[in-house]
Amino acid sequence: MSNPQAPAQPPHPVLSLDPRRQSTVIASGAWQVQALARPRAIRQVRDTLRRLPQAATLQWDLSGITALDHIGAQMLWNAWGRQRPPHLALAPGQEEFFRRLEQAGALSLPKADSHPWFSIVSLLRMARLLGGHLLGLIGLLGQLALDLGRFARRPLRGPWKEISANVYRIGYQALGITALVGFLIGVVLSYLSAQQLHTFGGDIYLVNILGMSIIRELGPLLAAILIAGRSGSALTAQLGVMRVTEELDAMLVMGLPHGFRLIMPKVLALAVVMPLLVVWTDAMALVGGMVAAKAQLGQSPGYFLRALPDAVPIANYWIGLGKGAVFGSLIALIACHFGLRIQPNTESLGQGTTASVVTAITVVILADAVFAIVFNGVGYY
Amino acid sequence: MKDMQPVIRIDGLTTRFGDFVVHDNLSMEVRAGEIVSLVGGSGSGKTTLLRQVLGLEKPSAGTVRVFGMDINRVDAATLRHLRHRWGMLFQHGALFSALTAFDNVAQPMRELRTLPEDLIRDAALLKLRMVDIAPAHAMRMPADLSGGMVKRVALARALALEPELLFLDEPTAGLDPALSESFVDLIAMLHREMNLTVVMVTHDLDTLLALSSRIAVLADKRLVACGTAEEVVRVKHPFIEEYFLGQRGRRALQGMRELRDRNKGKGVHDGK
């Protein structure tokens, strides 16, 4: 062997007519998957097959084949119309492949039943899925209420460790990203408004615009969207993997209920942590706005801070905090709902996590709209 | 004919995880047509050794040659070609959970990009039939299959490209005795029919004694014994004594001897 690093190439599979007797087909070379997979090998064989005379009396001589495997044998078998040709010459050891093919008979895949999306079956399936989600969410809410009751009766035996771990992971570790995004949005908003206000000399109203929009709307919404993307996905994936590794079942068997030990701590942690994150995001966004106002309009931060309490009624702060708590609970509930529905396979894990984040963000915006309608007349002068 | 160079040759292999030495200057060979079993206590590095032979992990020192090629030094194209020549059955099957059983088996063939779809379909169904999976079950997702079926589908997938070398990681772990036995028969049958060389990691004494032509015992960071069951049992080493000559080991060995005596009675003679 000259070069041990280079693998020996098996010879090409070749099909040819015997030049002396036109009724004999000779197969030679390696009829193995690796040889057949080489470029053009299959096409050449098929071309030869097409040119063969359509005679049932064709003789097949396979004794020249140097190596045969099941895929090569299958290829010949299919060319014969899935039956043994009457005149077949085999080398020793090849018989076994064709015997196996003969025994296997015609194998065919069962037809998958597919319906178009508008058919009754598909619509019913969709309705059932939607109903399942609704029921699941309602069940989760009910369980949460019971768990909260149990927690309130015996607060000392509650899952304090889990709550604090979640507060740390979801809250503390998100401080950086919420600060960065809040600050940048503050800068952008400030630049945008300052330019518009400047054209008609309303520079002093910048504080009002920034204060109201950030504290009442943008702060809670920004924090919620960031947390839904960051922690909602993580919570769903965590529960999903716990399903895959049977940890969820292990908990049930040991008498640790999912609701009390997994879901309630997450919901409570998010309900506590989100208002705090809202305050933090608000502050960062206002700092960003202040910096931009100083640069664009020359308004001093001191003026900005003095004007802020007059521009934004205190009710708006409470609305912002309330939004934070509601958004947080919603994100946690939706994350847990989708996490618990994950099936033990990778596909479902990906789908569940995506669905969780998309639903959480949609529901947060929906809830925001509800807030806007309900608190329609509150917090304005 | 096959040349006589070993299919796998491991030379001076050393593995370290930080300060923890798993293998120290370990050498072994696997010849064509053999069924070699790796045994050893938990944490003795059997699976690590298997992963190093497969090129999934790099040893700290030493060489691993498969089909005469150093698997840590070959170029990407050769490695790809090499990987078509072996199949691996993972302990838990490692089926792609997003694909049906049928698609799992068809995937390696589709990946060649040259085989026509109808040939792939027939070949994949034949492979599934070889491992006793009916076409009716072929369209199920792995999550809907039982543990034994997952293993058999995974074996069909490992055999999809007609490998010359088959790796098995705990082939019978998690199967009930009847299923294990049929799985062992299946591997023995495939080994015979497809001229396979098999390297297997197993804890199961019955599987070990039923299948292996040679047994390699990993202990004290090296191979303490390597040979047929009779040769290995004669080696004086605490692990071997505990493993083969404990209660369970004696029972399995006894069973093997009875089986062989019965075969002798039927006229099947070995050399002695």
HADDOCK unambig.tbl for C-alpha pairs under 7 A between the chains (distance, minus, plus):
assign (segid A and resid 4 and name CA) (segid B and resid 68 and name CA) 6.19 0.50 0.50
assign (segid A and resid 4 and name CA) (segid B and resid 69 and name CA) 6.61 0.50 0.50
assign (segid A and resid 5 and name CA) (segid B and resid 69 and name CA) 5.35 0.50 0.50
assign (segid A and resid 33 and name CA) (segid B and resid 161 and name CA) 6.49 0.50 0.50
assign (segid A and resid 37 and name CA) (segid B and resid 112 and name CA) 6.27 0.50 0.50
assign (segid A and resid 37 and name CA) (segid B and resid 114 and name CA) 5.37 0.50 0.50
assign (segid A and resid 37 and name CA) (segid B and resid 115 and name CA) 6.20 0.50 0.50
assign (segid A and resid 39 and name CA) (segid B and resid 114 and name CA) 6.83 0.50 0.50
assign (segid A and resid 69 and name CA) (segid B and resid 162 and name CA) 6.88 0.50 0.50
assign (segid A and resid 71 and name CA) (segid B and resid 123 and name CA) 5.85 0.50 0.50
assign (segid A and resid 74 and name CA) (segid B and resid 123 and name CA) 6.59 0.50 0.50
assign (segid A and resid 75 and name CA) (segid B and resid 119 and name CA) 6.48 0.50 0.50
assign (segid A and resid 107 and name CA) (segid B and resid 125 and name CA) 6.57 0.50 0.50
assign (segid A and resid 107 and name CA) (segid B and resid 135 and name CA) 6.94 0.50 0.50
assign (segid A and resid 108 and name CA) (segid B and resid 135 and name CA) 6.61 0.50 0.50
assign (segid A and resid 109 and name CA) (segid B and resid 135 and name CA) 5.66 0.50 0.50
assign (segid A and resid 110 and name CA) (segid B and resid 135 and name CA) 6.93 0.50 0.50
assign (segid A and resid 110 and name CA) (segid B and resid 136 and name CA) 6.07 0.50 0.50
assign (segid A and resid 344 and name CA) (segid B and resid 143 and name CA) 6.85 0.50 0.50
assign (segid A and resid 345 and name CA) (segid B and resid 97 and name CA) 5.49 0.50 0.50
assign (segid A and resid 345 and name CA) (segid B and resid 143 and name CA) 6.60 0.50 0.50
assign (segid A and resid 346 and name CA) (segid B and resid 97 and name CA) 6.01 0.50 0.50
assign (segid A and resid 346 and name CA) (segid B and resid 98 and name CA) 6.64 0.50 0.50
assign (segid A and resid 347 and name CA) (segid B and resid 97 and name CA) 6.74 0.50 0.50
assign (segid A and resid 347 and name CA) (segid B and resid 98 and name CA) 5.24 0.50 0.50
